[in-house]
Amino acid sequence: MRGYALSFVIFVVVTIASTFGLRLLEEVYGLAGEAFQLHQLGPLIGAIAAALLVSASSMPNGPSPVARKQWIAHTILGVAAALVFALIVWAGLTLFGVPGVDLSRTGAGTVIVALLGGLAGAVVQEIGWRGYLQPLLESRMPRIGAAVIVGMLWSLWHVSALTDLLTGLLLFATYVPLGILLGHLGNGAAWQRVATTALVHWLLTLPVMFMAGIGGVQVQIAVAIAAVVVTAVFMAMFVVATKRRTARAAEISTS
């Protein structure tokens, strides 16, 4: 088995196994925290295992870094996408009559811990998903194909601990589109991708954390709708921008 395929298999198997193992530890020993859950380390462990067990000489070259200007532009675009996402989630929660979070009963320390825990969770996940697996897949297929596969695996990773079919479908409708969006926002070297996607991933978690005072299907529907709409809009923007760059390049080459 070539290094590419072996790395993919190791990543998936170790990520699944370590995630279930860490979930079991959380349940048995009560280690599941509200701000950070141990099972979020699963993708990071999968990436580390694949990197250690597969010879570097059999692996494709990693992605090249992009110019700082392009990296910053993609990060700003991601922040804008997260803001639009938050607005749509807020509109959906308002429409469904979901009560908001009563921040007056929450201390500043609790909020800070929640923010830092959410950021840490986003970072460790993105190192695995978009920092390791996405570039690996891109070495053999177009970015859109790689983003779809990573999005599907990311969705299944979330759905794996659930037994409710509707919740699973809504999570799938949320994380596949967001996986495609993050897969296109993250660009350049692995560290550039992780920095961008971890920030955007973190921002995407904040609306539910600070807007939805309760959980449930209505919240999941609002989030899924926001994920689909935001991804559709920003992917359309990517397509238009790509066509314009191609047209400009053609004009320059013929002039």
C-alpha positions in Angstrom: 0.0 0.0 0.0 1.4 3.4 -1.0 2.2 6.0 1.6 -0.8 8.2 0.5 -3.4 5.4 0.9 -1.7 4.0 4.1 -1.7 7.5 5.7 -5.4 7.9 4.9 -6.3 4.5 6.4 -4.2 5.1 9.5 -5.7 8.6 10.0 -9.3 7.4 9.8 -8.9 4.2 11.9 -6.8 5.9 14.6 -9.1 9.0 14.7 -12.2 6.8 15.1 -10.6 4.5 17.7 -9.1 7.3 19.8 -12.3 9.3 19.7 -14.4 6.4 21.0 -11.8 5.6 23.6 -11.7 9.2 24.8 -15.5 9.3 24.9 -15.5 6.2 27.0 -13.0 7.8 29.4 -15.2 10.9 29.6 -18.3 8.8 30.5 -16.6 6.4 32.9 -14.5 9.0 34.8 -16.7 12.1 34.3 -14.0 13.9 32.4 -16.3 15.6 29.8 -16.0 19.3 30.3 -18.4 21.9 28.9 -15.7 24.0 27.4 -13.4 21.3 26.1 -14.1 17.6 25.5 -11.2 15.1 25.4 -12.6 13.3 22.3 -11.9 16.4 20.3 -8.3 15.2 20.3 -9.2 12.3 18.1 -8.3 14.0 14.7 -5.0 15.3 16.1 -4.1 11.8 17.4 -5.0 10.4 14.0 -2.7 12.9 12.2 0.2 12.2 14.6 -0.2 8.5 14.2 -0.2 8.7 10.4 2.8 11.0 10.3 4.8 8.7 12.7 3.9 5.4 11.1 4.3 6.2 7.4 7.7 6.9 6.0 8.1 10.5 4.9 9.8 9.4 1.7 6.7 7.6 0.6 4.5 10.6 1.2 3.6 13.4 -1.3 5.1 16.8 -0.7 3.2 19.0 1.6 1.4 22.1 0.3 3.4 25.2 -0.5 2.8 28.4 1.5 0.9 31.2 -0.1 1.6 34.9 0.0 0.8 36.6 3.2 -1.7 38.9 1.4 -3.7 35.9 0.1 -3.6 34.1 3.4 -4.9 37.2 5.3 -7.6 37.8 2.6 -8.9 34.2 3.0 -8.9 34.6 6.8 -10.8 37.9 6.6 -13.3 36.2 4.2 -13.7 33.4 6.7 -14.4 35.8 9.5 -17.0 37.5 7.3 -18.6 34.1 6.5 -18.8 33.4 10.3 -20.5 36.7 10.9 -23.1 36.0 8.2 -23.5 32.5 9.7 -24.2 34.0 13.1 -26.8 36.4 11.7 -28.7 33.6 10.0 -28.5 31.4 13.2 -29.8 34.3 15.2 -32.7 34.9 12.7 -33.6 31.2 12.8 -33.5 31.0 16.6 -35.7 34.1 16.8 -38.1 32.7 14.3 -38.4 29.4 16.2 -38.7 31.3 19.5 -35.7 29.7 21.1 -34.8 31.5 24.3 -31.4 33.1 24.5 -28.6 32.5 26.9 -29.0 34.5 30.2 -25.4 35.9 30.4 -26.3 37.9 33.5 -26.1 34.5 35.4 -22.8 33.6 33.9 -19.6 34.9 35.4 -16.9 36.5 33.3 -14.5 33.6 34.2 -17.0 31.0 32.9 -17.3 32.9 29.6 -13.5 33.2 29.2 -13.1 29.5 30.0 -15.8 28.6 27.4 -14.1 30.8 24.8 -10.6 29.4 25.4 -11.9 25.9 25.5 -13.8 26.3 22.2 -10.7 27.8 20.6 -8.6 24.9 21.8 -11.1 22.4 20.5 -11.2 24.1 17.1 -7.3 24.1 16.9 -6.8 20.4 17.7 -9.6 19.4 15.3 -8.3 21.5 12.5 -4.8 20.2 12.8 -6.2 16.8 11.8 -9.0 17.6 9.4 -7.7 20.6 7.4 -4.1 20.6 8.4 -3.3 17.0 7.6 -6.1 15.1 5.9 -7.2 17.9 3.4 -3.7 18.4 2.0 -3.2 14.7 1.8 -6.3 14.2 -0.3 -5.5 17.3 -2.4 -2.3 15.6 -3.5 -4.5 13.1 -5.5 -7.6 15.1 -6.4 -9.1 18.5 -6.9 -9.7 20.7 -3.8 -13.5 20.4 -4.1 -13.3 16.6 -4.0 -10.9 16.7 -1.0 -13.2 19.2 0.8 -16.3 17.0 0.3 -14.6 13.9 1.6 -13.2 15.6 4.6 -16.6 17.2 5.3 -18.3 13.8 5.1 -15.8 12.3 7.5 -16.0 15.3 9.8 -19.8 14.8 9.8 -19.6 11.1 10.5 -17.2 11.8 13.3 -19.9 14.0 15.0 -22.7 11.7 14.2 -21.0 8.5 15.4 -22.0 9.1 19.1 -25.6 9.7 18.3 -28.6 7.4 18.0 -31.3 9.9 16.9 -31.7 9.7 13.1 -33.0 13.3 12.7 -30.2 14.8 14.7 -27.7 12.8 12.7 -29.2 14.0 9.4 -29.1 17.6 10.6 -25.5 17.3 11.7 -24.7 15.8 8.3 -26.4 18.8 6.6 -24.4 21.1 8.8 -20.9 19.7 8.7 -20.6 18.7 5.1 -21.3 22.2 3.8 -19.1 23.8 6.5 -16.4 21.2 5.6 -16.5 22.4 2.0 -16.4 26.0 3.1 -13.4 25.5 5.5 -11.7 23.4 2.9 -11.7 26.3 0.5 -10.9 29.0 3.0 -7.8 27.1 4.3 -5.0 27.7 1.8 -1.3 27.4 1.6 1.0 25.5 4.0 -0.5 23.4 6.7 0.1 26.0 9.4 -1.6 28.7 7.3 -4.6 26.4 6.8 -4.8 25.5 10.5 -4.6 29.2 11.5 -7.3 30.2 9.2 -9.7 27.3 9.6 -9.3 27.1 13.4 -10.2 30.7 13.8 -13.3 30.4 11.5 -14.2 27.1 13.1 -14.1 28.7 16.5 -16.2 31.6 15.4 -18.8 29.3 13.9 -19.3 27.6 17.3 -20.0 30.9 19.1 -23.6 31.6 17.9 -25.0 28.4 19.5 -22.8 28.8 22.6 -24.0 32.3 23.3 -27.4 32.6 21.5 -29.2 29.3 22.2 -30.4 29.0 25.8 -31.6 25.5 25.1 -30.7 22.7 22.8 -32.9 20.6 20.5 -34.1 20.1 17.0 -35.0 23.7 16.4 -31.5 24.9 17.2 -30.0 22.2 14.9 -32.3 23.2 12.0 -31.3 26.8 12.4 -27.6 25.9 12.3 -28.0 23.5 9.4 -29.9 26.2 7.3 -27.2 28.7 8.1 -24.4 26.3 7.1 -26.0 25.5 3.8 -26.8 29.2 2.9 -23.4 30.5 3.9 -21.5 27.8 2.1 -23.6 28.3 -1.0 -23.1 32.1 -1.0 -19.3 32.0 -0.4 -18.7 29.1 -2.7 -20.4 31.1 -5.5 -18.1 34.0 -4.6 -15.1 31.6 -5.0 -16.3 30.5 -8.4 -16.9 34.0 -9.7 -13.4 35.1 -8.4 -11.8 32.1 -10.1 -13.5 32.9 -13.4 -12.4 36.5 -13.2 -8.8 35.5 -12.5 -8.8 33.1 -15.4 -10.2 35.7 -17.7 -7.6 38.3 -16.7 -4.8 35.7 -17.1 -6.1 35.0 -20.6 -6.2 38.7 -21.5 -2.7 39.2 -20.3 -1.4 36.1 -22.2 -3.0 37.3 -25.5 -1.9 41.0 -25.2 
